[in-house]
């Protein structure tokens, strides 16, 4: 199995996947227009086995407190799989499956699989975490960096969340839910009917980020890009909203980005 770059095509849509660079989508071009911010840390990377920050890098794993490296001091952020090289399991013209084996510092051996399916008007990403040994808490999410500007007006972000997670001074949810506030955001929102966020570049393109999951982080504090991150739980969720991976029940999530010209 190799980890060379993969290019998927469907109609005038083209997605480039970089397994060796954390399993991220390096590029998404629609009619030759690049939607994702370019750079080795950008594109769209998978957040697994956790999303966002873990307070102090510590989480409760059964009766054991686990310590993750503080890669965003004083916290640990965005999982470990984005820092590793993934392997290519299967490729066709418009679909790829890539895998990553969780290793130290993550304490439990497990296999992550990400399937990317491109159509003329959409990209579906599905990710699973499977274990054949111990059960453990985990999260799945995606962190796309959409370009704020595609050569016209800046993007507009539209969504109708049921609540906003109150954010503490440490950027982590306090556990309280509040009425959604206007941006700019680096915040987690609850959408119990499923994530449904629309990005509109006026006169150019409308892109909808959808997922059956109920959590989304929206980050638009940077000048160059806007992030809309569907995920299986809120930041620090390994502690506050743990989802268990067990030998008989993997954790699986998906998101679909669909687009149309306007």
Secondary structure, 3 states (H helix, E strand, C coil): CCCCCEEEEECCEEEEEECCCCCEEEEEEECCEECECCCCCCCEEEEECCCCEEHHHEEEECCEEEECCCCECCEEECECHHHCCCEEEEECCCEEEEEEEECCCCCCCEEEEEEEEEECCEEEEEEEEECCCCCEEECCEEEEEEECECCCCEEEEECCCCEEEEECCCCCEEEEEECCCCCCCEEEEECCCCEEEEEEECCCEEEEEEECCCEEEEECCCCCEEEEEEECCCCCHHHHCCEEEECCECEEEEEEEEEEEC
